[in-house]
Amino acid sequence: MYKVVYLDSVEEDLKKLDKATVKKIIARIETYLAVDPKELGKPLKREFQGYWRYRWGDYRVIFRIAEREILILILRIGHRKEIYE
């Protein structure tokens, strides 16, 4: 199981969402994504190469995987229309 670490900037992303949605997204990250990020996530391309995304409904979680540290670094969480800006 991977350790999940959130950047400070993710807190700002979460303030834009309603509390029920935030709880559900965090629960999905901690329960499912932390177990197998490469199976559930999808690698991004072009300028986002090296990053991964996890989709939950209309929301996206952008993260990096540090294999040596067994770590998932959550970089952004947001609605699909706003996340790649």
Number of C-alpha atoms within 10 A of each C-alpha: 13 18 13 16 12 14 12 11 12 16 12 12 16 18 10 12 13 9 11 8 12 17 12 11 21 15 12 14 19 14 12 14 20 18 14 12 21 14 10 14 17 14 15 14 10 6 7 12 9 12 18 23 23 21 16 14 9 9 18 21 22 24 25 16 18 12 9 6 9 12 17 21 17 22 19 21 28 20 17 15 10 10 14 11 5
